[in-house]
Amino acid sequence: ASLDWILVSVCGAVIGLLAGWMDSLSNWMSDLKLGYCNDIWKSQNLCCKDKEVCQEYTEYYGLSGFLVYLVLGLLYSTVAGLLVHLYPLSSGSSIPETKTILGGYQLPNLLALDSLGSKVIGLVLVCASGLVVGKEGPMIFVGVCLSHHLIQLYPKPFNPVIERYLMTCGAAAGFGSAFGSPLGGVLFTLEDLASFFPTHVMIQSFFCSLVAKGVLQLLDPYNGKRVLFQVVQSRPWHLFEIILFLIVGLITGIMGAWFVKLMLLIQAPKDRKLLQVVVLTLVTLLFGYALEMTRIDGQELLLRLFSECDPDNPVCHEQFGTAVLSLLYAIAFKYVFAIVSSVLHVPQGPLIPTMIWGALVGRLFGLLFQSFVNSHRHWDLFASCPADSDCINLGMYSLLGAFGALAGTTKLAVSLTVVMFELTGNLSLVLPLMMTLSVARVASDYIAEHGLFLAQLRHMNLPYLDTREDPLLGTTVSHHMIPMDQLVVLEQHETQESIQRINQCEQDVFPVVESTRDPILLGIIKRSEINLQETLDLEKSMEYALSLDPNTSMEVCMDIFKKLGPTCIIVSQSDILLGMVTRTSVLNLLD
């Protein structure tokens, strides 16, 4: 038990260190496309911190500034594409694969150190390049992969169930460190990632996220802010705004559902993957340079959208028509390029791009409603509005739109509410957010059956048992098992010639019995253990077999698969082997 806590602490510290380094490096590289500090190794936020007029930062202008922006963006994405070409498993967000691993299925090649290194470096480069991608999703995988390798450092092998629990802690810390939201990381893992989340794992996940957050706070990549998008929402909302909260939830929920559908519909050509990255980066940079709000870094844009208007805020315009047209262009740009960029073979995640177009949609509706209220101030409905300032808080609508889009895309609610509270610290926004998320979720359910990550998982045909699916009620294990006569069964005293028979089948786990005439179950042995042996020594590599009586209900069988994550379950009666139920056979039954 003490070893678990030591590993959880070390894992959280390493994830916090890595997340802080990635944030700082990505911000510096992104700022370098638009200008530079006198101290070249500082980002704009660092050298201009707490300064109203910053003379230490030089911004590029004119054609030379555009060329620097273009060349550096192309350079970053090209290097990221080359890394993925060398290490293909580092592409994408890897959240579907993470769900599969935490569900009990092993994908050992995915967790290799070279894939992890390529994912981390490529993620920094691609986020700084200007592509409409985010790093928050892949950080979950980074947390899982780091916890896996820390466990491997221990000289004795871990129980696979305990190892899965520790990787769950890594996933929570990865999400928490990406957003600076430790509670949100734990609840996100509980709500969407883990197939089984006991109380002690929840406590360890929280502690791991807390350590990661503490280390991140010491590194201070957010320049004094406690979270990624620390915003202050001081103005109260009014009762007449409830209808607009529901409208924002409806629109972002519908757009989120179609976002998922279109992401799965678009298929990139399988050849010339690097050329696709270069071409799409070029097109993204050309269209993105048109407006300052589409040119700046995505995290900085979100912070500006969540904030109130000031002279330095590029999302604010004095003229109503200009502001509406700019927001419409930005929504179209971010929505379309977030979908198209999802097929690129680079490390990337969809969460921040989804929040960006959702925040833009929310701000647009807030702006339109603000204009309507200002034109009808004499109505009794708007009597509660202050006379000396605007009645509508545009930053609040951006916040609601961002999380409404996430709810429509991922079909989450509880964890998003907690993340919002950690970002703002404002309890008065919880009720508007809950209304927005509820409507967004319902609207999304009418269009898309699954959330983004589960839909991607199904699209990739990964072996995952969804805990929310109805089990095969009313049947027993004997109805769905693979009978013994259809299995390759090993006897206690097998010869080396048996390996040839094993290599001719597709079975991954082999029951071991005393003899086929008297099939008393002794255990199981995995194919990987057999292939590593020069001589066939079953007693050395044989494992304990998890077995059920043939009259056990399939509901119990599926519950074991979801909570313990075994590869197979042996069916036996009085120690006599009758058959086997595998995770793959159960998935085939559900399909």
C-alpha positions as CSV (number, residue, x, y, z in Angstrom):
1,A,0.0,0.0,0.0
2,S,2.8,2.4,0.8
3,L,4.5,1.6,-2.5
4,D,1.3,2.6,-4.3
5,W,1.3,6.0,-2.6
6,I,5.0,6.5,-3.4
7,L,4.4,5.7,-7.1
8,V,1.4,8.0,-7.2
9,S,3.4,10.9,-5.7
10,V,6.3,10.4,-8.1
11,C,3.9,10.1,-11.0
12,G,2.2,13.3,-10.1
13,A,5.5,15.2,-9.7
14,V,6.8,14.0,-13.1
15,I,3.6,14.8,-14.9
16,G,3.6,18.3,-13.3
17,L,7.2,18.9,-14.3
18,L,6.5,17.7,-17.9
19,A,3.3,19.7,-18.3
20,G,5.0,22.9,-17.0
21,W,7.9,22.5,-19.4
22,M,5.6,21.8,-22.3
23,D,3.4,24.8,-21.6
24,S,6.4,27.2,-21.2
25,L,8.1,25.9,-24.4
26,S,5.0,25.9,-26.5
27,N,4.1,29.5,-25.4
28,W,7.6,30.7,-26.2
29,M,7.6,29.1,-29.6
30,S,4.1,30.4,-30.4
31,D,5.0,34.0,-29.4
32,L,8.2,33.8,-31.5
33,K,6.0,33.7,-34.6
34,L,4.6,37.2,-33.8
35,G,7.5,38.9,-32.1
36,Y,10.4,38.5,-29.6
37,C,11.6,39.8,-26.3
38,N,15.0,41.5,-25.7
39,D,15.8,38.4,-23.7
40,I,15.1,36.0,-26.6
41,W,14.4,33.1,-24.3
42,K,11.4,34.7,-22.7
43,S,7.8,34.6,-24.0
44,Q,5.8,37.8,-24.3
45,N,3.9,37.2,-21.1
46,L,7.1,36.8,-19.1
47,C,8.9,39.9,-20.4
48,C,5.7,42.1,-20.3
49,K,4.4,40.8,-17.0
50,D,2.8,43.6,-14.8
51,K,3.7,46.2,-17.4
52,E,1.1,48.5,-19.0
53,V,3.6,49.6,-21.7
54,C,6.0,46.9,-22.7
55,Q,9.2,48.2,-24.3
56,E,11.0,44.9,-24.0
57,Y,8.9,43.1,-26.6
58,T,9.3,43.8,-30.3
59,E,6.4,42.8,-32.6
60,Y,6.9,41.9,-36.3
61,Y,5.1,44.1,-38.9
62,G,4.4,44.1,-42.6
63,L,5.5,41.5,-45.1
64,S,8.5,40.4,-43.0
65,G,6.2,39.7,-40.0
66,F,3.9,37.7,-42.2
67,L,6.8,35.7,-43.7
68,V,8.3,34.9,-40.2
69,Y,4.8,33.8,-39.0
70,L,4.4,31.6,-42.1
71,V,7.9,30.0,-42.1
72,L,8.1,29.2,-38.4
73,G,4.6,27.7,-38.4
74,L,5.5,25.5,-41.3
75,L,8.8,24.5,-39.7
76,Y,7.1,23.5,-36.4
77,S,4.4,21.4,-38.1
78,T,6.8,19.8,-40.5
79,V,9.1,18.6,-37.7
80,A,6.1,17.3,-35.8
81,G,5.0,15.4,-39.0
82,L,8.5,13.9,-39.4
83,L,8.4,12.6,-35.8
84,V,5.1,10.9,-36.4
85,H,6.5,9.4,-39.7
86,L,9.2,7.8,-37.6
87,Y,6.9,6.9,-34.7
88,P,3.4,6.4,-36.2
89,L,1.8,5.5,-32.8
90,S,2.4,9.0,-31.5
91,S,-0.3,10.4,-33.9
92,G,-3.7,11.7,-32.7
93,S,-5.0,12.3,-29.1
94,S,-4.7,8.6,-28.1
95,I,-7.7,9.0,-25.8
96,P,-9.6,6.1,-27.4
97,E,-6.6,3.9,-26.9
98,T,-6.3,5.2,-23.3
99,K,-10.0,4.2,-22.7
100,T,-9.2,0.7,-24.1
101,I,-6.1,0.3,-21.9
102,L,-7.9,1.5,-18.7
103,G,-10.7,-0.9,-19.7
104,G,-8.3,-3.9,-19.3
105,Y,-7.0,-4.5,-22.8
106,Q,-3.3,-4.3,-23.4
107,L,-1.8,-2.2,-26.2
108,P,1.9,-2.5,-25.2
109,N,3.4,-1.0,-28.3
110,L,1.4,2.2,-27.8
111,L,3.0,2.8,-24.4
112,A,6.6,2.5,-25.7
113,L,9.1,5.2,-24.6
114,D,9.8,6.3,-28.2
115,S,6.1,6.9,-28.8
116,L,5.9,8.9,-25.6
117,G,8.9,11.1,-26.5
118,S,7.6,11.7,-30.0
119,K,4.1,12.5,-28.6
120,V,5.5,15.1,-26.1
121,I,7.9,16.9,-28.6
122,G,5.4,16.7,-31.5
123,L,2.7,18.1,-29.2
124,V,4.8,21.2,-28.3
125,L,5.6,21.8,-31.9
126,V,2.1,21.4,-33.4
127,C,0.5,23.5,-30.7
128,A,2.9,26.3,-31.5
129,S,2.5,26.0,-35.3
130,G,-0.9,27.6,-35.6
131,L,-2.9,24.5,-36.5
132,V,-6.3,24.4,-34.8
133,V,-5.4,21.6,-32.4
134,G,-4.9,21.3,-28.6
135,K,-2.7,19.4,-26.2
136,E,-5.2,18.7,-23.4
137,G,-6.4,15.3,-24.8
138,P,-2.9,13.9,-25.5
139,M,-1.8,15.0,-22.0
140,I,-4.1,12.3,-20.6
141,F,-2.3,9.7,-22.6
142,V,1.1,11.2,-21.5
143,G,0.0,10.7,-17.9
144,V,-1.0,7.1,-18.5
145,C,2.2,6.3,-20.3
146,L,4.4,7.9,-17.7
147,S,2.7,6.0,-14.8
148,H,3.2,2.8,-16.8
149,H,6.9,3.3,-17.2
150,L,7.3,4.3,-13.5
151,I,5.7,1.0,-12.6
152,Q,8.1,-0.9,-14.8
153,L,11.0,0.5,-12.8
154,Y,9.9,-1.6,-9.8
155,P,11.9,-4.9,-9.9
156,K,8.8,-7.1,-9.1
157,P,5.8,-7.3,-11.5
158,F,2.6,-5.6,-10.4
159,N,-0.8,-7.1,-10.4
160,P,-2.4,-6.0,-13.7
161,V,-5.4,-4.7,-11.9
162,I,-3.3,-2.5,-9.5
163,E,-1.2,-1.3,-12.5
164,R,-4.4,-0.3,-14.3
165,Y,-5.5,1.6,-11.2
166,L,-2.2,3.5,-11.0
167,M,-2.5,4.4,-14.7
168,T,-5.9,5.8,-14.0
169,C,-4.2,8.1,-11.5
170,G,-1.9,9.2,-14.2
171,A,-4.8,9.9,-16.5
172,A,-6.4,12.1,-13.9
173,A,-3.2,14.0,-13.3
174,G,-2.6,14.5,-17.0
175,F,-6.0,16.1,-17.5
176,G,-5.7,18.1,-14.3
177,S,-2.3,19.4,-15.2
178,A,-3.4,20.4,-18.7
179,F,-6.2,22.6,-17.4
180,G,-4.8,23.3,-14.0
181,S,-7.9,21.6,-12.6
182,P,-7.1,18.7,-10.3
183,L,-10.7,18.0,-9.2
184,G,-11.8,18.2,-12.9
185,G,-9.2,15.6,-13.8
186,V,-10.5,13.2,-11.2
187,L,-14.1,13.6,-12.3
188,F,-13.3,13.5,-16.0
189,T,-11.5,10.1,-15.5
190,L,-14.5,8.9,-13.4
191,E,-17.1,10.1,-15.9
192,D,-15.5,9.2,-19.2
193,L,-12.3,7.1,-19.0
194,A,-12.2,4.5,-16.3
195,S,-14.5,1.4,-16.6
196,F,-14.2,0.8,-12.8
197,F,-13.3,3.5,-10.3
198,P,-13.2,2.3,-6.6
199,T,-13.0,4.8,-3.8
200,H,-9.4,4.2,-3.0
201,V,-8.5,4.8,-6.6
202,M,-10.4,8.1,-6.5
203,I,-8.5,9.2,-3.5
204,Q,-5.1,8.2,-5.1
205,S,-6.1,10.0,-8.3
206,F,-7.0,13.1,-6.4
207,F,-3.6,13.0,-4.6
208,C,-1.7,12.4,-7.8
209,S,-3.5,15.4,-9.4
210,L,-2.8,17.5,-6.4
211,V,0.9,16.7,-6.5
212,A,1.0,17.5,-10.3
213,K,-0.9,20.8,-9.6
214,G,1.6,21.7,-6.8
215,V,4.6,21.2,-9.0
216,L,2.9,23.1,-11.8
217,Q,2.2,26.0,-9.5
218,L,5.9,26.1,-8.5
219,L,7.0,26.2,-12.2
220,D,4.3,28.9,-12.8
221,P,3.8,28.4,-16.6
222,Y,0.6,30.4,-16.4
223,N,2.5,33.6,-15.2
224,G,0.9,33.9,-11.8
225,K,-2.5,32.5,-12.7
226,R,-3.6,29.5,-10.7
227,V,-5.3,27.8,-13.7
228,L,-5.0,27.8,-17.4
229,F,-7.8,30.3,-18.0
230,Q,-8.1,32.1,-14.8
231,V,-11.0,34.6,-15.3
232,V,-13.0,36.8,-13.0
233,Q,-16.8,37.0,-13.6
234,S,-18.0,39.6,-11.1
235,R,-21.2,40.9,-12.8
236,P,-24.4,39.0,-11.9
237,W,-26.7,37.5,-14.4
238,H,-30.5,38.3,-14.7
239,L,-33.5,36.0,-14.8
240,F,-34.5,37.1,-18.3
241,E,-31.2,35.6,-19.5
242,I,-32.3,32.0,-18.8
243,I,-33.9,31.7,-22.2
244,L,-30.6,32.7,-23.9
245,F,-28.7,30.2,-21.7
246,L,-30.9,27.5,-23.2
247,I,-30.5,28.8,-26.7
248,V,-26.7,28.7,-26.4
249,G,-26.9,25.2,-25.0
250,L,-29.1,24.1,-27.9
251,I,-26.9,25.6,-30.6
252,T,-23.6,24.4,-29.2
253,G,-25.1,20.9,-28.5
254,I,-26.2,20.6,-32.2
255,M,-22.9,21.9,-33.5
256,G,-21.0,19.6,-31.1
257,A,-22.9,16.5,-32.4
258,W,-22.2,17.4,-36.0
259,F,-18.6,18.1,-35.1
260,V,-18.3,14.5,-34.0
261,K,-20.1,13.2,-37.1
262,L,-18.0,15.2,-39.5
263,M,-14.7,14.2,-37.8
264,L,-15.6,10.6,-38.3
265,L,-16.8,11.2,-41.9
266,I,-13.6,12.8,-43.1
267,Q,-10.9,10.3,-44.1
268,A,-7.4,11.5,-45.0
269,P,-5.5,9.7,-47.8
270,K,-3.1,7.0,-46.5
271,D,-0.2,8.2,-48.5
272,R,1.8,11.5,-48.5
273,K,0.9,12.1,-44.9
274,L,3.7,14.6,-44.3
275,L,2.6,16.6,-47.4
276,Q,-0.9,16.8,-46.0
277,V,0.5,18.3,-42.8
278,V,2.5,20.9,-44.7
279,V,-0.4,21.9,-47.0
280,L,-3.0,22.1,-44.3
281,T,-0.7,24.2,-42.1
282,L,0.0,26.6,-44.9
283,V,-3.8,27.0,-45.6
284,T,-4.5,27.4,-41.9
285,L,-1.9,30.1,-41.5
286,L,-3.0,32.0,-44.5
287,F,-6.6,32.1,-43.4
288,G,-5.7,32.6,-39.8
289,Y,-3.6,35.6,-40.4
290,A,-6.6,37.7,-41.5
291,L,-7.8,38.5,-38.0
292,E,-5.8,39.0,-34.8
293,M,-8.3,36.7,-32.9
294,T,-7.5,33.9,-35.3
295,R,-3.8,34.6,-35.4
296,I,-3.0,34.5,-31.7
297,D,-2.5,31.3,-29.7
298,G,-5.6,29.3,-28.9
299,Q,-5.2,29.4,-25.2
300,E,-4.6,33.2,-25.3
301,L,-7.8,33.6,-27.5
302,L,-9.9,31.7,-24.9
303,L,-8.6,33.9,-22.1
304,R,-9.6,37.0,-24.1
305,L,-13.0,35.5,-24.9
306,F,-13.7,34.7,-21.3
307,S,-12.7,38.3,-20.2
308,E,-14.5,41.5,-20.4
309,C,-13.7,44.1,-23.1
310,D,-10.7,46.3,-22.8
311,P,-8.6,48.2,-25.4
312,D,-6.1,45.4,-25.8
313,N,-8.7,42.7,-26.3
314,P,-8.8,41.7,-30.0
315,V,-12.2,40.1,-29.7
316,C,-13.8,43.5,-28.9
317,H,-14.7,46.0,-31.6
318,E,-16.5,49.3,-31.1
319,Q,-18.7,48.9,-34.2
320,F,-21.4,46.3,-33.8
321,G,-21.3,45.2,-37.5
322,T,-17.6,44.7,-37.5
323,A,-17.7,42.6,-34.3
324,V,-20.5,40.3,-35.7
325,L,-18.7,39.8,-39.0
326,S,-15.4,39.1,-37.2
327,L,-17.0,36.5,-34.9
328,L,-18.8,34.8,-37.8
329,Y,-15.5,34.5,-39.7
330,A,-13.7,33.2,-36.6
331,I,-16.4,30.6,-35.9
332,A,-16.3,29.3,-39.5
333,F,-12.5,29.2,-39.5
334,K,-12.1,27.5,-36.1
335,Y,-15.0,25.0,-36.7
336,V,-14.0,23.9,-40.2
337,F,-10.2,23.7,-39.5
338,A,-10.7,21.9,-36.2
339,I,-12.6,19.2,-38.1
340,V,-10.1,19.0,-41.0
341,S,-7.0,19.1,-38.8
342,S,-8.3,16.1,-36.8
343,V,-7.3,13.7,-39.7
344,L,-3.7,15.0,-39.7
345,H,-1.0,12.5,-38.6
346,V,0.4,14.7,-35.8
347,P,-0.1,14.6,-32.0
348,Q,-3.2,16.6,-31.3
349,G,-6.4,16.8,-29.3
350,P,-9.9,18.2,-30.0
351,L,-10.8,19.7,-26.6
352,I,-9.3,23.2,-26.9
353,P,-10.4,23.7,-30.5
354,T,-13.9,22.7,-29.4
355,M,-13.9,25.2,-26.5
356,I,-12.7,27.9,-28.9
357,W,-15.5,27.7,-31.5
358,G,-18.0,27.2,-28.7
359,A,-16.7,30.3,-26.9
360,L,-17.0,32.3,-30.2
361,V,-20.6,31.1,-30.7
362,G,-21.5,32.0,-27.1
363,R,-19.9,35.5,-27.5
364,L,-21.8,36.1,-30.8
365,F,-25.2,35.3,-29.2
366,G,-24.3,37.4,-26.2
367,L,-23.4,40.3,-28.5
368,L,-26.6,40.0,-30.4
369,F,-28.7,39.9,-27.3
370,Q,-26.7,42.8,-25.8
371,S,-27.6,44.9,-28.8
372,F,-31.3,43.9,-28.5
373,V,-31.4,44.8,-24.8
374,N,-29.7,48.2,-25.4
375,S,-32.3,49.0,-28.0
376,H,-35.2,48.1,-25.7
377,R,-34.0,49.4,-22.3
378,H,-37.4,51.0,-21.7
379,W,-39.0,47.5,-21.4
380,D,-40.0,46.5,-17.9
381,L,-38.3,43.1,-18.5
382,F,-34.9,44.9,-18.5
383,A,-35.6,47.2,-15.5
384,S,-32.9,45.4,-13.4
385,C,-30.1,46.3,-15.9
386,P,-27.7,49.0,-14.6
387,A,-28.1,52.4,-16.3
388,D,-24.4,53.2,-16.6
389,S,-23.1,49.9,-18.2
390,D,-24.0,47.0,-20.4
391,C,-26.5,44.5,-19.1
392,I,-25.0,41.5,-20.7
393,N,-21.7,39.9,-19.6
394,L,-20.1,38.8,-22.9
395,G,-17.4,36.9,-21.1
396,M,-20.0,34.7,-19.3
397,Y,-21.6,33.8,-22.6
398,S,-18.2,32.8,-24.0
399,L,-17.7,30.6,-21.0
400,L,-21.1,29.0,-21.4
401,G,-20.6,28.5,-25.1
402,A,-17.2,26.8,-24.6
403,F,-18.5,24.3,-22.1
404,G,-21.7,23.8,-24.0
405,A,-19.7,22.8,-27.0
406,L,-17.6,20.4,-24.9
407,A,-20.8,18.8,-23.5
408,G,-22.3,18.4,-27.0
409,T,-19.1,16.9,-28.3
410,T,-18.0,14.7,-25.4
411,K,-21.5,14.2,-23.7
412,L,-20.0,15.1,-20.3
413,A,-21.6,17.3,-17.7
414,V,-20.4,16.8,-14.1
415,S,-16.7,17.1,-14.7
416,L,-17.2,20.2,-17.0
417,T,-19.2,22.0,-14.2
418,V,-16.3,21.4,-11.7
419,V,-13.7,22.5,-14.2
420,M,-15.6,25.7,-14.8
421,F,-15.9,26.4,-11.1
422,E,-12.1,25.8,-10.7
423,L,-11.5,28.2,-13.6
424,T,-13.6,31.0,-12.3
425,G,-14.2,30.3,-8.6
426,N,-17.7,31.8,-9.1
427,L,-20.6,29.7,-7.7
428,S,-23.2,32.0,-9.2
429,L,-22.3,30.7,-12.7
430,V,-23.0,27.0,-11.8
431,L,-26.8,27.3,-12.4
432,P,-26.4,28.9,-15.9
433,L,-23.7,26.3,-16.8
434,M,-25.8,23.4,-15.6
435,M,-28.8,24.6,-17.7
436,T,-26.5,25.1,-20.7
437,L,-24.8,21.7,-20.4
438,S,-28.1,19.9,-19.9
439,V,-29.7,21.3,-23.0
440,A,-26.5,20.8,-25.0
441,R,-26.3,17.1,-23.9
442,V,-30.0,16.5,-24.8
443,A,-29.7,18.2,-28.2
444,S,-26.5,16.2,-28.9
445,D,-28.2,12.9,-28.0
446,Y,-30.8,13.4,-30.7
447,I,-28.1,13.6,-33.4
448,A,-25.1,11.5,-32.3
449,E,-25.4,8.3,-30.3
450,H,-21.9,8.5,-28.7
451,G,-19.6,11.2,-27.5
452,L,-16.5,12.0,-29.4
453,F,-14.0,9.6,-27.7
454,L,-16.4,6.6,-27.6
455,A,-17.4,7.3,-31.3
456,Q,-13.7,7.4,-32.3
457,L,-13.1,4.2,-30.3
458,R,-15.9,2.4,-32.1
459,H,-14.7,3.8,-35.5
460,M,-11.2,2.4,-34.8
461,N,-12.7,-1.0,-33.8
462,L,-10.8,-1.1,-30.5
463,P,-11.9,-3.8,-28.0
464,Y,-13.7,-1.8,-25.4
465,L,-16.7,-2.8,-23.1
466,D,-18.8,0.3,-22.4
467,T,-19.9,0.3,-18.8
468,R,-23.1,2.1,-19.9
469,E,-24.2,-0.7,-22.3
470,D,-26.9,-3.1,-21.2
471,P,-25.4,-6.5,-20.5
472,L,-26.7,-9.8,-22.0
473,L,-29.5,-10.3,-19.5
474,G,-31.3,-13.6,-19.1
475,T,-28.5,-15.8,-20.4
476,T,-25.8,-17.8,-18.8
477,V,-22.1,-18.2,-19.5
478,S,-22.6,-21.6,-21.0
479,H,-24.7,-20.1,-23.9
480,H,-21.9,-17.7,-25.0
481,M,-18.6,-19.6,-24.2
482,I,-16.3,-21.0,-26.7
483,P,-16.5,-24.8,-26.1
484,M,-13.4,-26.8,-25.2
485,D,-13.5,-28.7,-28.5
486,Q,-13.0,-25.4,-30.4
487,L,-10.1,-24.3,-28.2
488,V,-6.4,-25.1,-28.4
489,V,-5.8,-26.7,-25.0
490,L,-2.4,-27.6,-23.6
491,E,-1.7,-30.6,-21.5
492,Q,0.5,-30.5,-18.4
493,H,3.4,-32.4,-20.2
494,E,3.5,-30.8,-23.6
495,T,6.5,-31.1,-25.9
496,Q,8.2,-28.4,-27.9
497,E,6.3,-29.5,-31.0
498,S,3.2,-28.0,-29.4
499,I,4.5,-24.5,-30.2
500,Q,4.0,-25.3,-33.9
501,R,0.3,-26.1,-33.2
502,I,0.0,-22.9,-31.2
503,N,1.4,-20.7,-33.9
504,Q,-1.2,-22.0,-36.4
505,C,-4.1,-20.6,-34.3
506,E,-5.3,-17.1,-33.5
507,Q,-5.8,-17.8,-29.8
508,D,-4.0,-15.5,-27.3
509,V,-4.6,-17.4,-24.1
510,F,-4.4,-21.2,-23.7
511,P,-6.0,-23.3,-20.9
512,V,-3.7,-25.9,-19.3
513,V,-5.1,-29.2,-18.2
514,E,-3.8,-32.4,-16.8
515,S,-4.8,-34.3,-20.0
516,T,-7.4,-33.9,-22.7
517,R,-9.1,-37.1,-21.5
518,D,-9.2,-35.8,-18.0
519,P,-9.4,-32.0,-18.5
520,I,-8.8,-30.9,-14.9
521,L,-8.0,-27.2,-15.1
522,L,-4.5,-26.2,-13.9
523,G,-4.2,-22.7,-15.1
524,I,-3.7,-20.6,-18.3
525,I,-0.7,-19.4,-20.3
526,K,-0.4,-16.5,-22.6
527,R,0.9,-16.7,-26.1
528,S,3.6,-14.0,-25.4
529,E,5.0,-16.2,-22.6
530,I,5.2,-19.2,-24.9
531,N,6.9,-17.4,-27.8
532,L,9.7,-16.2,-25.5
533,Q,10.6,-19.7,-24.3
534,E,13.3,-21.8,-26.0
535,T,11.9,-24.8,-24.2
536,L,8.3,-25.3,-23.3
537,D,8.1,-25.0,-19.5
538,L,4.4,-24.6,-18.7
539,E,4.8,-24.7,-14.9
540,K,7.1,-21.7,-15.0
541,S,4.8,-19.4,-17.0
542,M,1.4,-20.7,-16.1
543,E,-1.0,-18.2,-14.4
544,Y,-4.0,-18.6,-12.2
545,A,-7.2,-19.0,-14.2
546,L,-10.2,-16.8,-13.3
547,S,-13.1,-19.3,-13.7
548,L,-16.9,-19.3,-13.5
549,D,-19.5,-22.0,-13.2
550,P,-21.4,-22.5,-16.5
551,N,-24.7,-21.5,-14.9
552,T,-23.3,-18.0,-13.9
553,S,-25.3,-15.2,-15.6
554,M,-23.7,-13.2,-18.3
555,E,-24.4,-10.1,-16.3
556,V,-21.8,-11.2,-13.7
557,C,-19.4,-12.3,-16.4
558,M,-19.5,-8.9,-18.1
559,D,-19.2,-7.1,-14.7
560,I,-15.9,-9.0,-14.1
561,F,-14.6,-8.0,-17.5
562,K,-15.4,-4.3,-16.9
563,K,-14.1,-4.1,-13.3
564,L,-11.1,-6.5,-13.4
565,G,-10.2,-6.3,-17.1
566,P,-9.1,-9.9,-17.7
567,T,-8.3,-11.1,-21.2
568,C,-10.5,-14.2,-20.7
569,I,-12.6,-16.1,-18.2
570,I,-12.4,-19.9,-18.0
571,V,-15.7,-21.8,-17.7
572,S,-15.3,-24.9,-15.5
573,Q,-17.4,-27.2,-13.3
574,S,-15.8,-29.1,-10.5
575,D,-12.4,-28.1,-11.9
576,I,-13.3,-29.7,-15.3
577,L,-12.6,-27.4,-18.2
578,L,-15.8,-26.7,-20.3
579,G,-14.9,-23.7,-22.3
580,M,-13.7,-20.1,-22.3
581,V,-15.2,-16.6,-22.7
582,T,-12.9,-13.9,-24.1
583,R,-13.2,-10.2,-24.2
584,T,-13.3,-10.4,-28.0
585,S,-16.2,-12.9,-28.0
586,V,-18.2,-10.7,-25.7
587,L,-17.6,-7.7,-28.0
588,N,-18.8,-9.7,-31.0
589,L,-22.0,-10.7,-29.1
590,L,-22.7,-7.0,-28.3
591,D,-22.1,-6.0,-31.9
